[in-house]
């Protein structure tokens, strides 16, 4: 059975971050033996990033985290939303691989030690 991992990435209302998160999902799914997904991206495309929609989005993110196998944090920093998601993941016993220091997939790819550490968790992918 394929391992499915939830991808945490900063958003903060910046639509450019949605494309960055999609790039991370594609990169991670190619490099490692798992499906890396960010189901929050379509919501962020169409919902305002405030109030009720933000609360609803985080609640849906947490429900998704409960059903997936693990999480990985990427994108250069841990945003408040990512910290909320990571806290929920810990509460429900899901692991979070913290690669948040990497802003781009190319930064991660250049760090052989980090790539090896992630491969120990997920295995090498067919396109690595």
C-alpha positions as CSV (number, residue, x, y, z in Angstrom):
1,X,0.0,0.0,0.0
2,X,1.3,3.4,-0.9
3,X,2.3,5.7,1.9
4,X,0.4,9.1,1.7
5,X,2.0,12.2,3.3
6,X,0.4,15.5,4.0
7,X,2.5,18.4,2.8
8,X,2.7,21.5,5.1
9,X,3.9,24.7,3.4
10,X,3.5,28.4,4.3
11,X,0.5,30.1,2.6
12,X,-0.5,33.3,4.5
13,X,-2.7,34.5,1.7
14,X,0.1,34.7,-0.9
15,X,-1.2,32.8,-4.0
16,X,2.4,32.3,-5.2
17,X,2.9,30.0,-2.3
18,X,0.2,27.7,-3.7
19,X,2.3,27.0,-6.8
20,X,5.4,26.5,-4.6
21,X,3.4,23.9,-2.6
22,X,2.3,22.1,-5.8
23,X,5.9,22.0,-6.9
24,X,6.9,20.5,-3.6
25,X,4.2,17.8,-3.9
26,X,5.4,16.8,-7.4
27,X,9.1,16.9,-6.4
28,X,8.6,14.8,-3.2
29,X,6.4,12.3,-5.0
30,X,9.0,11.8,-7.7
31,X,12.0,11.5,-5.3
32,X,10.5,9.4,-2.6
33,X,8.3,6.3,-2.5
34,X,5.1,7.9,-1.3
35,X,2.4,10.2,-2.5
36,X,2.8,13.7,-1.1
37,X,-0.3,15.8,-1.2
38,X,-1.6,19.2,-0.1
39,X,-5.4,19.0,-0.3
40,X,-5.6,22.5,1.1
41,X,-4.4,24.1,-2.1
42,X,-7.8,24.2,-4.0
43,X,-9.5,25.7,-0.9
44,X,-6.9,28.5,-0.7
45,X,-7.5,29.2,-4.4
46,X,-11.2,30.0,-3.9
47,X,-11.7,30.9,-0.2
48,X,-10.7,34.1,1.5
49,X,-7.8,33.7,3.9
50,X,-9.6,35.1,6.9
51,X,-12.2,34.4,9.6
52,X,-14.6,31.5,9.2
53,X,-13.0,30.2,6.0
54,X,-9.5,30.1,7.7
55,X,-11.0,28.2,10.7
56,X,-12.9,25.8,8.4
57,X,-9.8,25.2,6.3
58,X,-7.7,24.4,9.3
59,X,-10.4,22.0,10.6
60,X,-10.4,20.2,7.3
61,X,-6.6,20.1,7.2
62,X,-6.6,18.4,10.7
63,X,-9.3,15.9,9.5
64,X,-7.1,15.1,6.6
65,X,-4.0,14.7,8.7
66,X,-5.9,12.2,10.9
67,X,-6.5,10.0,7.8
68,X,-3.1,10.2,6.1
69,X,0.0,8.3,7.1
70,X,2.4,11.2,8.0
71,X,3.3,14.8,7.4
72,X,6.2,16.7,6.0
73,X,6.9,20.4,6.5
74,X,8.7,22.4,3.8
75,X,8.9,25.9,2.4
76,X,11.5,27.9,4.3
77,X,9.8,28.3,7.7
78,X,7.1,27.1,10.0
79,X,4.0,29.3,9.6
80,X,1.3,29.7,12.3
81,X,-0.9,27.4,10.2
82,X,1.8,24.8,9.9
83,X,2.5,24.9,13.6
84,X,-1.3,24.3,14.2
85,X,-1.2,21.3,11.8
86,X,2.0,19.9,13.4
87,X,0.5,20.2,16.9
88,X,-2.6,18.4,15.7
89,X,-0.5,15.7,14.0
90,X,1.4,15.1,17.3
91,X,-1.9,15.0,19.2
92,X,-3.2,12.2,16.9
93,X,0.1,10.3,16.8
94,X,1.1,11.2,13.2
95,X,4.8,11.9,12.5
96,X,6.0,15.2,11.0
97,X,9.2,15.2,9.1
98,X,10.5,18.8,9.5
99,X,12.2,19.9,6.3
100,X,10.8,23.4,6.8
101,X,14.3,25.0,6.5
102,X,14.3,24.3,2.7
103,X,12.6,27.0,0.7
104,X,12.7,25.1,-2.6
105,X,13.0,21.6,-3.8
106,X,16.4,22.4,-5.4
107,X,17.7,23.5,-1.9
108,X,16.7,20.1,-0.5
109,X,18.1,18.2,-3.5
110,X,21.4,19.9,-3.0
111,X,21.5,18.6,0.6
112,X,22.5,14.9,0.3
113,X,22.3,14.3,4.0
114,X,18.7,15.7,4.2
115,X,17.7,13.7,1.1
116,X,19.0,10.5,2.7
117,X,17.2,11.3,6.0
118,X,13.9,11.6,4.1
119,X,14.6,8.5,2.1
120,X,15.0,6.6,5.4
121,X,11.5,7.5,6.2
122,X,9.8,7.1,2.8
123,X,12.2,5.2,0.6
124,X,13.6,6.3,-2.7
125,X,11.2,7.0,-5.5
126,X,11.3,5.8,-9.0
127,X,12.4,9.1,-10.4
128,X,15.2,9.9,-7.9
